[in-house]
Amino acid sequence: MPYRTDRIEHLLGEGVRDKVYPGAVWAVGDSGGVRARGVTGVLDP
């Protein structure tokens, strides 16, 4: 089963752009481990 993260990435991108949660770190996974991960807005705007 493929994992789609585009909605999560879009939500995080908007939040960082709007300075809701700068420096957000996220991961998507299940009991088998992390399937996708990323860091957005590493530096506070």
LUMNU-428677 format. One line per 3 residues: their letters; for each residue x negated, y negated, z negated of N, C-alpha, C, CB. Coordinates in pm, 1 decimal, always signed. Glycine has a CB too. Layout:
! LUMNU-428677
A> X,Y,Z,X,Y,Z,X,Y,Z,X,Y,Z  ...
This chain:
! LUMNU-428677
MPY> -83.9,+117.6,+0.0,+0.0,+0.0,+0.0,-88.8,-124.4,+0.0,+95.6,+0.5,-121.6  -78.3,-207.6,+99.6,-161.1,-328.5,+104.1,-111.8,-433.3,+3.9,-161.4,-387.6,+246.0  -204.7,-507.8,-50.7,-171.2,-613.0,-145.9,-178.5,-747.2,-76.0,-265.4,-609.7,-268.5
RTD> -73.8,-826.4,-90.1,-70.0,-959.0,-28.3,-90.4,-1062.9,-136.9,+64.5,-983.0,+47.6  -188.4,-1146.7,-118.4,-218.5,-1249.0,-218.2,-194.3,-1389.2,-165.5,-361.6,-1236.3,-264.2  -142.3,-1402.7,-43.4,-127.1,-1535.4,+15.1,-34.3,-1624.9,-66.8,-74.7,-1523.4,+156.3
RIE> +71.8,-1570.9,-124.5,+161.6,-1652.7,-206.9,+91.3,-1701.1,-333.2,+287.6,-1573.2,-244.3  +14.1,-1612.8,-394.9,-59.5,-1650.3,-515.4,-163.4,-1756.2,-481.1,-127.1,-1526.6,-579.7  -236.2,-1734.7,-372.3,-337.5,-1831.7,-331.4,-274.7,-1967.3,-302.5,-413.1,-1781.4,-208.4
HLL> -158.8,-1967.9,-237.9,-89.5,-2093.6,-207.4,-47.3,-2164.2,-336.5,+34.1,-2067.1,-117.8  +11.2,-2089.8,-429.4,+54.1,-2147.0,-556.4,-64.1,-2205.6,-632.6,+124.5,-2041.4,-641.5  -172.7,-2130.9,-640.1,-290.8,-2181.1,-709.7,-350.0,-2301.9,-639.5,-395.6,-2071.9,-721.3
GEG> -353.3,-2298.2,-506.5,-405.3,-2412.0,-430.8,-326.5,-2538.6,-458.8,-402.9,-2381.9,-282.0  -193.6,-2527.2,-463.0,-109.8,-2643.1,-493.6,-134.1,-2692.2,-635.7,+38.3,-2608.7,-474.5  -143.7,-2600.6,-729.4,-165.8,-2639.8,-868.9,-297.8,-2710.9,-888.4,-160.3,-2518.8,-958.4
VRD> -401.7,-2660.8,-825.3,-533.0,-2724.4,-836.6,-530.7,-2859.8,-767.4,-643.3,-2634.5,-775.9  -470.0,-2865.8,-649.2,-461.2,-2992.2,-576.0,-386.4,-3097.0,-657.6,-391.8,-2971.2,-440.5  -279.5,-3054.5,-724.3,-198.7,-3146.4,-803.8,-253.6,-3163.4,-945.1,-55.4,-3097.3,-810.0
KVY> -370.2,-3104.6,-971.3,-440.3,-3114.5,-1100.0,-358.6,-3056.2,-1215.1,-473.9,-3260.0,-1130.0  -283.6,-2951.0,-1184.7,-205.9,-2884.8,-1289.0,-296.4,-2794.9,-1372.1,-90.4,-2803.3,-1227.8  -381.9,-2719.3,-1305.4,-473.4,-2630.5,-1376.2,-607.0,-2624.4,-1304.4,-413.6,-2490.0,-1389.4
PGA> -686.1,-2731.2,-1313.6,-817.9,-2728.8,-1249.2,-905.4,-2620.4,-1311.2,-886.9,-2866.5,-1261.2  -986.3,-2562.1,-1229.9,-1075.0,-2457.1,-1278.1,-1005.5,-2323.4,-1294.8,-1135.6,-2498.0,-1408.3  -896.6,-2301.1,-1221.7,-821.9,-2176.1,-1235.2,-902.4,-2058.2,-1182.3,-688.1,-2185.4,-1161.4
VWA> -896.9,-1949.4,-1255.2,-957.1,-1822.8,-1212.7,-843.7,-1721.9,-1210.3,-1075.8,-1776.6,-1309.0  -837.2,-1641.9,-1106.3,-727.3,-1547.4,-1095.1,-776.9,-1412.2,-1047.1,-620.4,-1600.8,-1000.7  -697.1,-1312.7,-1075.4,-725.3,-1177.4,-1028.0,-592.4,-1104.5,-1011.3,-820.1,-1100.5,-1126.8
VGD> -588.1,-1016.3,-913.4,-470.4,-934.4,-887.3,-515.6,-789.7,-889.7,-402.3,-971.4,-750.4  -444.1,-707.5,-962.8,-484.5,-567.7,-967.5,-380.6,-481.2,-1035.5,-616.6,-553.8,-1038.5  -421.6,-359.6,-1059.9,-335.9,-264.4,-1127.9,-425.2,-171.1,-1208.0,-246.6,-185.4,-1027.1
SGG> -371.1,-59.2,-1252.2,-449.9,+32.4,-1334.0,-570.9,+88.1,-1259.9,-363.2,+146.0,-1381.6  -570.6,+78.5,-1126.6,-683.4,+125.6,-1047.1,-796.5,+24.8,-1037.8,-637.0,+160.5,-909.7  -772.6,-96.1,-1086.5,-877.3,-198.0,-1084.1,-832.2,-325.2,-1014.4,-1000.8,-143.9,-1016.0
VRA> -924.0,-417.0,-1003.7,-896.6,-545.9,-940.6,-892.1,-528.2,-789.6,-1003.4,-651.2,-980.1  -788.7,-580.4,-726.3,-771.5,-570.1,-581.0,-814.9,-697.8,-510.5,-625.8,-539.0,-546.8  -800.4,-809.9,-576.5,-839.3,-939.0,-519.0,-870.3,-1032.9,-634.2,-726.7,-998.1,-426.1
RGV> -961.4,-1126.2,-610.2,-995.1,-1222.4,-714.8,-1046.5,-1349.0,-649.6,-1100.3,-1164.5,-813.5  -1048.5,-1454.3,-724.8,-1097.7,-1579.6,-670.7,-1107.7,-1686.3,-776.6,-1009.4,-1626.6,-559.2  -1170.8,-1792.6,-738.4,-1186.2,-1908.5,-824.6,-1150.3,-2029.0,-740.3,-1331.9,-1919.7,-884.0
TGV> -1064.0,-2112.8,-792.5,-1029.0,-2234.5,-720.8,-1050.4,-2352.9,-812.6,-883.0,-2229.9,-669.9  -1092.0,-2462.8,-757.5,-1109.9,-2582.9,-838.0,-1210.1,-2564.1,-948.9,-979.4,-2625.9,-896.0  -1326.4,-2511.2,-916.6,-1427.5,-2481.5,-1017.7,-1462.8,-2606.4,-1098.1,-1553.3,-2423.7,-951.9
LDP> -1470.3,-2720.3,-1031.8,-1501.2,-2845.3,-1100.7,-1373.3,-2923.1,-1124.3,-1602.0,-2929.8,-1020.0  -1358.6,-2978.0,-1242.5,-1240.9,-3060.2,-1269.8,-1241.8,-3181.8,-1179.0,-1236.4,-3103.3,-1418.2  -1127.0,-3214.5,-1120.1,-1121.3,-3330.4,-1029.2,-1138.0,-3462.1,-1103.3,-989.2,-3331.4,-953.2
